Amino acid sequence: MASRQSKARRPARASRAERPAARTRDGRRVQRAIHDAINIGEVVSVGVLHLVRNTLVTALAGVRDVGAELGGAGVTAMRSAIKVAYGVGADLGTVAGEAIRGTVTAAEAIGGDLGGVARSAARGAVKTTGDVGGDVASVARRAVEGTVAAARDLGVDVRGLAQSAADGALEAADRIGDTASRAVRSTLSGTVAGVKSLVAEAASAPRGRAAGRARPRRRAARTPRAATGTATAD
């Protein structure tokens, strides 16, 4: 009886071992499908928002672990859309705003984490823009605006979703360099799509010194002690 039970359990152990390989295959298939789908012909005929949304929903259909693949798929869609736009001289900010709007609405349609998707997509948009030498501040702003538009379309927390996108944009800008970091912080410190100051105080502190850190005290110079004894003649 015990031997029968052990034999029955073996396939379950094998299936668990196969899960990482299955996720890898799913991930590769999703990435390839997105790369193939997002091209200039489709962007012109369908529009960025609908193209990105439909591509993600279709590419992720049948994937075993949608949550694990959604973030990477959203980044791939953002990168592909921005590179296509850059290749034909289109406005990168406009494309980024529409692409992230399509990404967030796709995440909602398939039951993904909206905040995580908004953050990773905005980070991917700013990073890709930096890679091609585009205006990272403009793309960061448009990415947040697109996220706000998606949140309003879906009836979800606008401020929370906008903050997630802003955080992702700031992370990418910080990695690009000081100039990009200052530009994106300045842009997102104002009001974006009706949402005020998306840059937290800690995030806006000067780089290189943590906010609120006390400066080291200077040691007071020691005063020579007066001689108390009587000098002895040689």
Summary of the structure (lengths in Angstrom):
residues: 234
radius of gyration: 26.7
end to end distance: 106.6
largest distance: 107.1
contacts: 748
relative contact order: 0.09
helix: 70%
strand: 2%
